[in-house]
Amino acid sequence: MNHRWATLLLAGFVGAYGIGQLHAEEATATLTIVNHRFEPAELAVPAGQKIKLIVENKDATAEEFESYELNREKVVPAKGSVVIFVGPLKPGRYPFFGDFNKETAKGVLVAK
């Protein structure tokens, strides 16, 4: 019986370690919308990793984060924030824009 518990305990540690490795491979990046512009307009992110992109909107009106290359589209409420997961990305440039303010809300994720 003790051998069985030791095996289960070891399996639990191995499982927990594996989950920790998954979280370690996820990077976090933040974009801010201010005056209908994305800041920074060019954001470097690591290639080959899943990215947790936090988009914070400081404006009094909603904006929509949209990217054809990233295949993402999400409304960011006024004075609110959203989380968008992308990747893992190959090295390159991935443009995005604010669908409600296309002339000013432009940016690019640069995967390196």
C-alpha positions as CSV (number, residue, x, y, z in Angstrom):
1,M,0.0,0.0,0.0
2,N,2.8,2.4,0.8
3,H,4.4,1.8,-2.6
4,R,1.1,2.8,-4.3
5,W,1.0,6.1,-2.4
6,A,4.6,6.8,-3.2
7,T,3.8,6.2,-6.9
8,L,0.8,8.5,-6.8
9,L,2.7,11.2,-5.0
10,L,5.6,11.0,-7.5
11,A,3.0,11.2,-10.4
12,G,1.5,14.3,-8.8
13,F,4.9,16.0,-8.6
14,V,5.7,15.1,-12.2
15,G,2.2,16.4,-13.3
16,A,2.7,19.7,-11.4
17,Y,6.1,20.2,-12.9
18,G,4.8,19.7,-16.4
19,I,2.0,22.3,-15.7
20,G,4.6,24.7,-14.5
21,Q,6.6,24.3,-17.6
22,L,3.6,25.2,-19.7
23,H,3.1,28.4,-17.8
24,A,6.8,29.2,-18.1
25,E,6.5,29.1,-21.9
26,E,3.8,31.7,-22.0
27,A,4.9,35.3,-22.3
28,T,2.9,38.4,-21.3
29,A,2.8,41.6,-23.3
30,T,0.7,44.8,-22.7
31,L,-0.7,47.3,-25.2
32,T,-2.5,50.5,-24.1
33,I,-5.0,52.5,-26.1
34,V,-4.7,56.2,-25.5
35,N,-6.2,58.9,-27.7
36,H,-7.2,56.3,-30.2
37,R,-3.7,55.1,-30.6
38,F,-1.9,51.9,-29.6
39,E,1.1,52.4,-27.3
40,P,3.6,51.1,-28.0
41,A,2.9,51.1,-31.8
42,E,5.5,48.4,-32.2
43,L,5.7,45.7,-29.6
44,A,8.4,43.0,-29.5
45,V,7.4,39.6,-28.4
46,P,9.2,36.3,-28.2
47,A,8.9,34.0,-31.2
48,G,7.9,30.4,-30.6
49,Q,5.9,31.1,-27.4
50,K,2.2,31.5,-26.7
51,I,1.6,35.2,-25.9
52,K,-0.9,36.6,-23.4
53,L,-1.6,40.0,-24.8
54,I,-3.3,42.4,-22.4
55,V,-5.0,45.3,-24.1
56,E,-5.9,48.2,-21.8
57,N,-8.2,51.0,-23.1
58,K,-7.7,54.3,-21.4
59,D,-10.1,56.1,-23.7
60,A,-13.7,57.0,-23.0
61,T,-14.9,55.1,-26.1
62,A,-14.6,51.4,-27.0
63,E,-12.1,50.2,-29.5
64,E,-11.7,46.9,-31.4
65,F,-8.4,45.2,-31.6
66,E,-8.2,43.5,-35.0
67,S,-5.5,41.6,-36.9
68,Y,-6.0,39.5,-40.0
69,E,-2.5,38.0,-39.6
70,L,-3.1,37.0,-36.0
71,N,-6.7,36.0,-36.8
72,R,-8.0,37.9,-33.8
73,E,-10.8,40.4,-33.3
74,K,-12.0,41.6,-29.9
75,V,-13.8,44.7,-28.6
76,V,-11.9,46.5,-25.8
77,P,-14.5,48.4,-23.7
78,A,-14.0,52.0,-22.7
79,K,-11.8,52.3,-19.6
80,G,-11.5,48.5,-19.7
81,S,-9.2,45.7,-20.7
82,V,-9.2,42.4,-22.5
83,V,-6.8,39.4,-22.7
84,I,-6.0,38.0,-26.2
85,F,-3.9,34.9,-26.6
86,V,-1.8,34.5,-29.7
87,G,0.9,32.3,-31.0
88,P,3.2,30.6,-30.8
89,L,4.4,33.0,-33.6
90,K,7.1,32.5,-36.2
91,P,9.6,35.3,-36.4
92,G,8.1,38.2,-38.3
93,R,5.8,41.2,-38.2
94,Y,2.1,40.9,-37.4
95,P,0.1,44.1,-38.0
96,F,-3.0,45.0,-36.0
97,F,-5.4,48.0,-36.0
98,G,-8.3,49.5,-34.1
99,D,-11.3,48.9,-36.2
100,F,-13.2,51.9,-34.8
101,N,-10.3,54.3,-35.5
102,K,-8.4,52.9,-38.4
103,E,-6.6,56.1,-39.3
104,T,-4.8,56.4,-35.9
105,A,-5.0,53.1,-34.1
106,K,-2.3,51.0,-35.8
107,G,0.4,48.8,-34.6
108,V,2.5,45.7,-35.1
109,L,3.7,42.8,-33.0
110,V,7.3,41.9,-33.9
111,A,8.1,38.3,-33.0
112,K,11.8,37.7,-32.6
